[in-house]
Amino acid sequence: PALTETLEVASKSIKKELSLTETLVWKYTAVLEDATRPDPECRQQDVSIVLLRQALYNVRQHQAFLRVLQNDADLCVSHVETLQTELSAQMKLLRETVQSRAAVLKSAVYVRAHLNLYCPTRTLGLTVLLQTPPLLKDLSKLWRELQDEAALLNKLDDITLSLQPFITSQATMFPETYLDSLVETAELKTDEQRLAETGHERMDPAQMETQEWLTSETTTNLTGLPLQYNGFCGYTLVHRDGLLLPGNPQIGVLKHKETLFAFSSKEAALKFASCPDDVIAGVMTTSKHFPELLKLLNLHQQPLLVHPKSEVQSEESLQEMAITRSDSGTQTDIHPIMANIDRLYEWNEWEHRRKAIKLADLRTKATHSTQTDLSYMRRESSTQTWLPKEASTQTGKGDGSSVPRPLTYLAGLSGPKNAPLISFNLTRPVDE
């Protein structure tokens, strides 16, 4: 029961988030539709169409992600209900098998089955022991599957929370009060209401005999067809400044070059059928300016969006190119040396002078070479020498004088304590 309640809470949380996102989608669609009307006098002039487009594409992506999560949550709920039913049946069978025993071996718990054997005279009822996997193992397997579903549900809840920035990013550009004021002048419609309004319109294949149309009279599962652009109207996207409106397959589905297209109105279907290649090229050009449309309109698998038309030669080249991956590595120097460094550059002026003097001195020298019988056909050698300079100098005559060293003798230092000191001058006279 606790797991069931958790599943219901998580599913309701995703549904609530999806409902809020769909409300924003309808509001942005209504405002952008009103701002891109063919009549300029009926347009809203105080709103930015570029920001409206970005906000609409943003919430449309959020809506697509939440729908995927909602489908996964519904599958999880249905799987859990099936597992709980099987678990209850296995528990009931286990209680019938074990009954009131105090202990039982795991390997001894098998499935009991009652077989009715038909004979010409009577019917025999036999209870046999089938050699099937033990019940405890089946219970363990069911319990592990329930735990896996609980873990999956937790992941879905985390992904839903991680998608919150999709809403908060556009809420800063268009606050709720400002958006409601814009919706007051526009006509708010849900996707279901738009489909209901155009449900009575039907394409007559006789109007466009050159094109192949699929209608509800000729096709049984018209709403389940794989439509191009995820079911959005390509003509409205090109001619209404990037407005995204869901196509209605009940109007008629155009089959062009093995691709199915749906339209938001009969008028859009007729104009698209008159020049389909131009509209398709316009959708691709618009998607190049708004990369978020590549995934939203399922255009990331279109080869013409990646390769120029001149490079497409055959149908085989229209297939999506395979993505090849390989492991590679590179190594660079930690401190690379610049290639424009001149190693012969010298900034010192005196070094330049020294080299200049050296070159000037070489001009006065002559290089001589000779060749002998020993050096014939061996190599050329040359040498250059500078003769040493022999020079000497003589200074003036030096003279000096010597004076006697002063000498004084003190008597009485080693005598009694109070004995007088007697000083004797022993310096020799100068003229001696």
C-alpha positions as CSV (number, residue, x, y, z in Angstrom):
1,P,0.0,0.0,0.0
2,A,2.8,2.4,0.8
3,L,4.3,1.9,-2.6
4,T,1.0,2.4,-4.3
5,E,0.4,5.7,-2.5
6,T,3.9,6.8,-3.4
7,L,3.2,6.0,-7.1
8,E,0.0,7.9,-7.0
9,V,1.7,10.9,-5.4
10,A,4.5,10.9,-8.0
11,S,2.1,10.5,-10.9
12,K,-0.1,13.3,-9.6
13,S,2.9,15.5,-9.2
14,I,4.0,15.0,-12.8
15,K,0.4,15.5,-14.0
16,K,0.2,18.8,-12.1
17,E,3.5,20.0,-13.5
18,L,2.3,19.0,-17.0
19,S,-1.0,20.9,-16.5
20,L,0.8,24.1,-15.5
21,T,3.2,23.8,-18.5
22,E,0.3,23.2,-20.9
23,T,-1.4,26.3,-19.5
24,L,1.7,28.4,-20.3
25,V,1.9,26.8,-23.7
26,W,-1.7,27.9,-24.5
27,K,-1.0,31.4,-23.2
28,Y,2.2,32.0,-25.2
29,T,0.5,30.5,-28.3
30,A,-2.4,32.9,-28.0
31,V,-0.3,35.9,-27.5
32,L,2.1,35.1,-30.3
33,E,-0.8,34.2,-32.6
34,D,-2.3,37.6,-31.8
35,A,1.0,39.4,-32.4
36,T,1.6,37.8,-35.8
37,R,-1.7,38.4,-37.4
38,P,-1.7,39.3,-41.1
39,D,-3.5,42.5,-40.4
40,P,-0.9,44.9,-38.7
41,E,-3.7,47.0,-37.1
42,C,-4.8,44.0,-35.0
43,R,-1.4,43.1,-33.7
44,Q,0.0,43.8,-30.3
45,Q,2.7,46.4,-30.7
46,D,4.1,46.5,-27.1
47,V,5.4,42.9,-27.0
48,S,8.6,41.4,-28.4
49,I,8.0,38.6,-30.9
50,V,11.5,37.3,-30.5
51,L,11.1,36.8,-26.7
52,L,7.7,35.3,-27.3
53,R,9.1,32.7,-29.7
54,Q,11.9,31.8,-27.3
55,A,9.4,31.4,-24.4
56,L,7.0,29.3,-26.5
57,Y,9.7,27.0,-27.7
58,N,11.0,26.7,-24.1
59,V,7.6,25.6,-22.7
60,R,6.9,23.3,-25.7
61,Q,10.2,21.5,-24.9
62,H,9.2,21.3,-21.3
63,Q,5.8,19.9,-22.2
64,A,7.4,17.2,-24.5
65,F,9.8,16.1,-21.7
66,L,7.0,16.0,-19.1
67,R,4.8,13.9,-21.5
68,V,7.6,11.3,-21.8
69,L,7.9,11.2,-18.0
70,Q,4.2,10.9,-17.6
71,N,4.1,7.9,-20.0
72,D,7.0,6.3,-18.1
73,A,5.2,6.9,-14.8
74,D,1.9,5.4,-16.1
75,L,3.8,2.3,-17.3
76,C,5.5,2.1,-13.9
77,V,2.1,2.2,-12.1
78,S,0.6,-0.5,-14.3
79,H,3.6,-2.7,-13.9
80,V,3.5,-2.3,-10.1
81,E,-0.2,-3.2,-10.1
82,T,0.6,-6.4,-12.0
83,L,3.4,-7.3,-9.7
84,Q,1.3,-6.7,-6.6
85,T,-1.4,-9.0,-8.0
86,E,1.2,-11.7,-8.7
87,L,2.7,-11.2,-5.3
88,S,-0.7,-11.6,-3.6
89,A,-1.3,-14.8,-5.6
90,Q,2.1,-16.2,-4.7
91,M,1.6,-15.4,-1.0
92,K,-1.7,-17.1,-1.0
93,L,-0.2,-20.2,-2.7
94,L,2.7,-20.2,-0.2
95,R,0.3,-20.1,2.8
96,E,-1.7,-23.0,1.4
97,T,1.5,-25.0,0.8
98,V,3.2,-24.3,4.2
99,Q,-0.1,-24.2,6.2
100,S,0.6,-24.4,10.0
101,R,4.1,-25.9,9.9
102,A,6.6,-24.4,12.3
103,A,9.6,-24.8,9.9
104,V,10.0,-25.8,6.3
105,L,13.0,-26.2,3.9
106,K,13.3,-23.7,1.1
107,S,14.0,-26.5,-1.4
108,A,10.9,-28.4,-0.3
109,V,8.4,-25.6,-1.1
110,Y,7.1,-26.5,-4.6
111,V,3.9,-25.7,-6.4
112,R,1.1,-28.1,-5.9
113,A,-1.4,-28.7,-8.7
114,H,-4.6,-30.6,-8.9
115,L,-5.0,-32.7,-12.1
116,N,-8.2,-34.2,-13.4
117,L,-7.5,-37.4,-15.3
118,Y,-10.4,-38.5,-17.6
119,C,-11.2,-42.2,-17.9
120,P,-14.1,-43.9,-19.7
121,T,-15.7,-45.0,-16.5
122,R,-14.8,-42.2,-14.0
123,T,-12.7,-39.1,-13.5
124,L,-9.7,-39.4,-11.2
125,G,-8.5,-36.4,-9.2
126,L,-4.8,-36.4,-8.4
127,T,-2.7,-33.9,-6.5
128,V,0.8,-34.0,-7.8
129,L,4.0,-32.1,-6.9
130,L,5.4,-30.2,-9.9
131,Q,9.1,-29.8,-10.1
132,T,9.0,-26.0,-10.7
133,P,11.2,-23.3,-9.1
134,P,10.5,-22.8,-5.4
135,L,7.9,-20.3,-4.3
136,L,10.4,-18.4,-2.1
137,K,12.5,-17.7,-5.2
138,D,9.5,-16.4,-7.0
139,L,8.6,-14.2,-4.1
140,S,12.1,-12.8,-4.0
141,K,12.1,-12.1,-7.7
142,L,8.8,-10.2,-7.4
143,W,10.1,-8.2,-4.5
144,R,13.2,-7.2,-6.4
145,E,11.1,-6.1,-9.3
146,L,9.0,-4.0,-7.0
147,Q,12.1,-2.4,-5.6
148,D,13.3,-1.7,-9.1
149,E,10.1,0.1,-9.9
150,A,10.4,2.1,-6.8
151,A,13.9,3.2,-7.8
152,L,12.7,4.0,-11.3
153,L,9.9,6.2,-9.8
154,N,12.5,8.0,-7.6
155,K,14.5,8.7,-10.7
156,L,11.5,10.1,-12.6
157,D,10.8,12.4,-9.7
158,D,14.4,13.6,-9.7
159,I,14.2,14.3,-13.4
160,T,11.0,16.2,-13.0
161,L,12.6,18.4,-10.4
162,S,15.7,19.0,-12.6
163,L,13.4,20.4,-15.4
164,Q,12.3,23.3,-13.2
165,P,14.9,25.7,-14.7
166,F,13.0,25.4,-18.0
167,I,10.1,27.3,-16.4
168,T,12.1,29.7,-14.2
169,S,14.2,30.9,-17.1
170,Q,11.2,32.2,-19.1
171,A,9.3,33.4,-16.0
172,T,11.9,36.1,-15.6
173,M,11.1,37.5,-19.1
174,F,7.4,37.2,-18.8
175,P,6.1,37.4,-15.2
176,E,2.7,35.9,-14.5
177,T,0.9,39.2,-14.1
178,Y,2.4,40.6,-17.3
179,L,1.5,37.5,-19.3
180,D,-2.1,37.5,-18.0
181,S,-2.4,41.1,-19.2
182,L,-1.3,40.1,-22.6
183,V,-3.7,37.2,-22.7
184,E,-6.7,39.5,-22.0
185,T,-6.5,41.0,-25.4
186,A,-5.9,37.6,-27.1
187,E,-8.2,34.6,-27.5
188,L,-7.0,31.7,-25.3
189,K,-7.5,28.3,-26.8
190,T,-6.3,24.8,-25.8
191,D,-4.9,22.4,-28.3
192,E,-8.1,20.3,-28.1
193,Q,-10.2,23.3,-28.8
194,R,-8.1,24.2,-31.9
195,L,-8.5,20.6,-33.2
196,A,-12.3,20.7,-32.5
197,E,-12.7,24.0,-34.4
198,T,-10.9,22.7,-37.5
199,G,-12.4,19.2,-37.2
200,H,-15.2,20.0,-39.7
201,E,-12.7,21.0,-42.4
202,R,-11.9,18.3,-44.9
203,M,-9.5,18.3,-47.8
204,D,-11.0,17.2,-51.1
205,P,-8.3,15.2,-53.0
206,A,-9.9,16.5,-56.3
207,Q,-8.6,20.0,-55.5
208,M,-5.0,18.8,-55.5
209,E,-4.9,15.8,-57.9
210,T,-1.1,16.1,-58.2
211,Q,-0.6,15.4,-54.5
212,E,-1.4,12.3,-52.5
213,W,-3.8,12.9,-49.6
214,L,-4.7,10.6,-46.7
215,T,-8.2,11.2,-45.2
216,S,-10.3,9.6,-42.6
217,E,-12.3,7.9,-45.3
218,T,-9.3,6.2,-46.9
219,T,-7.2,5.6,-43.7
220,T,-8.3,3.9,-40.5
221,N,-5.7,5.0,-37.9
222,L,-5.2,8.6,-39.1
223,T,-4.2,10.0,-35.8
224,G,-1.5,7.4,-35.2
225,L,0.5,8.1,-38.3
226,P,4.2,9.2,-37.9
227,L,3.7,12.9,-38.8
228,Q,6.5,15.2,-39.8
229,Y,7.5,18.0,-37.4
230,N,6.0,16.0,-34.6
231,G,2.5,16.9,-35.8
232,F,3.1,20.7,-35.9
233,C,2.1,22.8,-39.0
234,G,5.1,23.7,-41.0
235,Y,3.3,26.3,-43.1
236,T,2.3,28.3,-40.0
237,L,5.8,28.1,-38.6
238,V,7.3,29.7,-41.8
239,H,4.6,32.3,-42.6
240,R,3.6,33.3,-39.0
241,D,7.1,34.3,-37.6
242,G,7.8,31.0,-36.0
243,L,4.3,30.3,-34.5
244,L,3.9,26.7,-33.5
245,L,0.4,25.3,-34.0
246,P,-0.6,21.6,-33.8
247,G,-1.7,20.1,-37.0
248,N,-5.1,18.4,-37.3
249,P,-4.9,15.0,-39.2
250,Q,-8.7,15.1,-39.6
251,I,-8.3,17.9,-42.2
252,G,-6.1,15.6,-44.3
253,V,-2.5,14.3,-44.3
254,L,-0.3,15.2,-47.3
255,K,2.1,12.5,-48.4
256,H,5.1,14.2,-50.1
257,K,8.3,12.3,-50.8
258,E,7.3,9.5,-48.4
259,T,6.8,12.0,-45.6
260,L,3.5,12.8,-44.0
261,F,2.5,16.4,-43.1
262,A,-0.4,17.7,-41.0
263,F,-1.8,21.2,-41.0
264,S,-3.6,23.6,-38.7
265,S,-6.2,24.7,-41.2
266,K,-7.4,23.8,-44.7
267,E,-6.0,27.1,-46.1
268,A,-2.5,26.2,-44.8
269,A,-2.9,22.7,-46.3
270,L,-3.7,24.1,-49.8
271,K,-0.9,26.6,-49.7
272,F,1.6,24.0,-48.5
273,A,0.5,21.6,-51.3
274,S,1.1,24.3,-53.9
275,C,4.8,24.6,-53.1
276,P,5.8,22.0,-50.6
277,D,9.6,22.1,-51.3
278,D,9.7,25.9,-50.6
279,V,7.9,25.5,-47.3
280,I,10.2,22.6,-46.2
281,A,13.3,24.7,-47.0
282,G,11.8,27.5,-45.0
283,V,11.3,25.3,-42.0
284,M,14.9,24.1,-42.2
285,T,16.1,27.7,-42.5
286,T,14.1,28.7,-39.4
287,S,15.4,25.7,-37.5
288,K,19.0,26.8,-38.2
289,H,18.2,30.2,-36.6
290,F,16.5,28.5,-33.6
291,P,18.4,25.3,-32.7
292,E,15.9,24.3,-30.1
293,L,13.5,23.4,-32.9
294,L,15.8,20.6,-34.1
295,K,14.7,18.3,-31.4
296,L,11.3,19.7,-30.9
297,L,10.3,19.2,-34.5
298,N,12.4,16.0,-34.8
299,L,14.6,17.5,-37.4
300,H,17.9,16.3,-36.0
301,Q,17.6,13.2,-38.2
302,Q,17.1,15.1,-41.4
303,P,20.2,14.9,-43.6
304,L,19.3,17.9,-45.7
305,L,19.6,20.0,-42.6
306,V,23.3,19.0,-42.2
307,H,24.5,18.6,-45.8
308,P,24.0,21.1,-48.6
309,K,21.6,20.1,-51.3
310,S,24.3,20.0,-53.9
311,E,26.1,17.2,-52.0
312,V,23.0,15.0,-52.0
313,Q,23.3,12.7,-55.1
314,S,21.1,9.7,-54.4
315,E,18.7,8.2,-51.9
316,E,21.5,6.4,-50.2
317,S,23.2,9.6,-49.3
318,L,20.0,10.9,-47.7
319,Q,20.4,8.4,-44.9
320,E,21.8,9.7,-41.7
321,M,25.6,9.5,-41.6
322,A,27.0,7.1,-39.0
323,I,28.9,8.7,-36.2
324,T,32.3,7.2,-35.8
325,R,34.3,7.5,-32.5
326,S,37.9,6.7,-31.8
327,D,40.2,7.1,-28.9
328,S,43.1,9.5,-29.5
329,G,45.6,11.3,-27.4
330,T,48.1,14.1,-27.7
331,Q,50.9,15.6,-25.7
332,T,52.1,19.1,-25.6
333,D,55.0,20.9,-24.0
334,I,54.4,22.4,-20.6
335,H,56.2,25.6,-21.5
336,P,56.3,25.8,-25.4
337,I,59.0,28.1,-26.9
338,M,57.7,30.7,-29.3
339,A,58.8,30.1,-32.9
340,N,59.3,33.8,-33.6
341,I,62.2,34.2,-31.2
342,D,65.5,35.2,-32.8
343,R,68.3,33.5,-30.9
344,L,70.9,35.7,-32.5
345,Y,69.3,38.9,-31.2
346,E,71.5,41.0,-28.9
347,W,70.2,43.9,-27.0
348,N,73.5,45.0,-25.4
349,E,75.0,48.0,-27.3
350,W,78.6,47.2,-26.2
351,E,78.3,43.7,-27.5
352,H,77.4,45.2,-30.9
353,R,80.4,47.4,-30.7
354,R,82.6,44.5,-29.8
355,K,81.4,42.6,-32.9
356,A,81.8,45.6,-35.1
357,I,85.4,46.1,-33.9
358,K,86.1,42.4,-34.5
359,L,84.8,42.6,-38.0
360,A,86.7,45.8,-38.7
361,D,89.9,44.2,-37.4
362,L,89.5,41.2,-39.8
363,R,89.5,43.6,-42.8
364,T,93.2,44.3,-42.2
365,K,94.1,40.7,-42.1
366,A,94.9,38.4,-45.0
367,T,94.1,34.7,-45.3
368,H,96.7,32.5,-46.9
369,S,96.4,28.9,-47.8
370,T,98.7,26.3,-49.4
371,Q,98.6,22.8,-50.6
372,T,101.2,20.2,-50.3
373,D,101.6,16.6,-51.5
374,L,100.4,15.3,-48.2
375,S,97.2,17.3,-48.3
376,Y,96.4,16.7,-52.0
377,M,92.7,15.5,-52.5
378,R,92.1,15.5,-48.8
379,R,90.8,18.7,-47.4
380,E,91.3,22.4,-47.4
381,S,92.4,24.0,-44.2
382,S,93.1,27.6,-43.4
383,T,94.4,29.5,-40.3
384,Q,94.7,33.0,-39.2
385,T,96.9,34.4,-36.4
386,W,97.6,37.7,-34.8
387,L,101.2,38.5,-33.9
388,P,101.7,39.3,-30.2
389,K,102.8,42.8,-29.4
390,E,106.0,43.2,-27.4
391,A,105.9,46.4,-25.4
392,S,107.4,47.5,-22.0
393,T,107.3,50.6,-19.9
394,Q,109.5,52.0,-17.1
395,T,108.4,54.1,-14.1
396,G,110.2,56.8,-12.3
397,K,112.9,56.1,-9.6
398,G,111.5,55.4,-6.2
399,D,113.2,56.5,-2.9
400,G,112.3,56.4,0.7
401,S,113.5,57.0,4.3
402,S,113.4,55.2,7.6
403,V,112.8,56.7,11.0
404,P,113.5,55.1,14.4
405,R,110.6,53.3,16.1
406,P,109.4,54.9,19.3
407,L,110.3,52.8,22.4
408,T,109.3,53.4,26.0
409,Y,110.2,51.3,29.1
410,L,108.2,51.3,32.3
411,A,109.9,50.2,35.5
412,G,108.1,49.1,38.7
413,L,105.2,47.2,37.1
414,S,106.1,43.9,38.9
415,G,107.1,45.4,42.3
416,P,105.0,46.3,45.3
417,K,101.5,47.6,44.9
418,N,102.2,51.2,45.8
419,A,105.6,51.4,44.2
420,P,106.0,54.3,41.8
421,L,106.3,53.7,38.0
422,I,109.4,55.0,36.3
423,S,109.2,55.7,32.5
424,F,112.4,55.5,30.4
425,N,112.4,56.8,26.8
426,L,114.6,54.4,24.8
427,T,113.9,55.9,21.3
428,R,117.0,56.2,19.2
429,P,117.8,59.7,18.0
430,V,117.0,60.5,14.3
431,D,120.4,61.7,13.4
432,E,122.2,58.7,14.7
